[in-house]
Amino acid sequence: MAKVQQITLVSLAICLSTLLGFAAAANPEEKFIVEGRVYCDTCRVEFETKISKPIKGASVKLECRNITNEKIVSHSQDVVTDEAGGYKIEVKGDHEDEICEVSLVKSPRADCNEPTEVWRKARVVLTKADGVSGIYRFANNLGYMKKEALPECKKVLTEMGYFELQDEIGEEVEGHSTAP
């Protein structure tokens, strides 16, 4: 009989802890801090290189859309990046049933204000129901492209393994010889 009572108590404890876990996950007072960075792609290659530069004063925002109908459920005010191109956005509540993305709004640099195609948005998961503990979430870096690539880009890209600069159809870019 005592064994049955122990099993019952353990089962009850497991059920209660599970229910408390669900209640904590649905806590509207819960908050997350989303961190990321905005950079200037000085080589126009749509990824960061060692000569990419952070953009101070760029604006970003966070939007969360309903996963089913894609309507915007919540959004942040525009947030401005610091000296290192970094930003922090505080988000309240659990967003398990939403798709949340940080996106570029505006660059303060006239010479670097064309959003990269790939890194104009970064998805972030804002729920504790995915097994990630803690309040900090890190978004991929977002980028703008410089109007014209810097002259030192060929050297940097060669060091990275991009041996020749070619256009979309494989022709050598004018002014860059393949001859030794």
Secondary structure, 3 states (H helix, E strand, C coil): CHHHHHHHHHHHHHHHHHHHHHHHHCCCCCEEEEEEEEEEECCCCCCCCCCCEECCCCEEEEEEEECCCCCEEEECCCEECCCCCEEEEEEECCCCCEEEEEEEEECCCCCCCEECCCCCEEEECCCCCCCCCCCEEECCCEEEECCCCCCCHHHHHHHCCCCCCECCCCCECCCCCCCC
